[in-house]
Amino acid sequence: MLAAKPDETTTYRVERQRDTDGLTVDHLIVSKANTVAQIVLAGTVLADEGFGLGLETTRLVLVWITGALTFASLAAYLRSWLLHMSGYEPTGAQR
């Protein structure tokens, strides 16, 4: 939940309040790889469009890689959420 609070200069700043009901979200490696792939894809598309580099094949490959990583990230976070909702609590070695 977001809440606006006044600070000393009478402007408002937004603070995120934790309302997770005990759910701890771990940032996964696949999610970080997905973010890198999205940035690389965006940079490649912009460079190709801006400078006419002829990177159509590279762009196509990056689109598929980014799509696969996005789906893998979705699946990993969905699995984490489903395990949480089912009440499953991993032991130390399984985390």
N, C-alpha and C positions, 0 to 999 in steps of 0.2 A: 504494500500500500504506500502511496506517495502522500506526503504531507508538506505543506508550505509553512515555513516558520519565518518570522521576521528576524533579521539580524541587526547589528548595531547601526547600519546605515539606512534603516527602514525599507530596504528592498527585501524581496522575498527570495529565499533559496529553497530548493527542493531536497528533502532528505528521504531516503528509502528506509522504511520501517520494516523490520523482519517480521513476516507473518507466514512462516513456513511450516508451522505445526510440527516442528521437530525434524523436518526433512533437510538433510545436509546434501547439497549438490556438489559433487566432486567434478572438477573440470577434467575431462578425459583427453587423452592424447589424440584420439580421432577427431575431436572437436577442434583442437588447436591446429591439426593438419588441415581440416576443412577451412578454417579461417585463412591460413596461409594460401591454400589453393584458390580461394575466392579473391584474395588480394592479387595474386599472380595473374589470374584470369582477367581481372579488371584492368590491370596494368598492360597486359598483352593486347587486349581489345582496344584500349585507348591508343597505344603506340601504333598498332596496325592501322587503325582508322585515321590517326593523325598524320602518319608518315608514309602510309601505303606500302608497308613492308611485305605484303603477300604472305601473311601467316595463317591462311585459312585452315590448313591441316593442323597446325599447332593449336589454334583456337578450338577446333573440333575436339581434339584430344583433351585439352584442358577442360572443356565443358563436360565431357564424360567423366573425367577424373573428379571434378568438383561435384558433379551430381552424385557419383558413387559415394564420395566422402560425406556429402550432406545426408544421404540415406543412411549410411552407417552410423553417423552421429545421432540421427533421429532414433534409430533402433537401439543404440546404447543407452540414451537417456530414457527412452520408453521402458526398456528393461529395468533400469534403475528405479523408475517411478512405480512400475508394477510390483517389483519386489518390496518396495516400501509400503505400498498400499495393501499387500497381502500379509504384512506383519513379519516378513522374513528379516532376521537380523544375522548378518554374517559374523563368523568368529574372526579373530585377529588375522589369521593366515588367509582368509578368503576375501578380505577387503581389497 
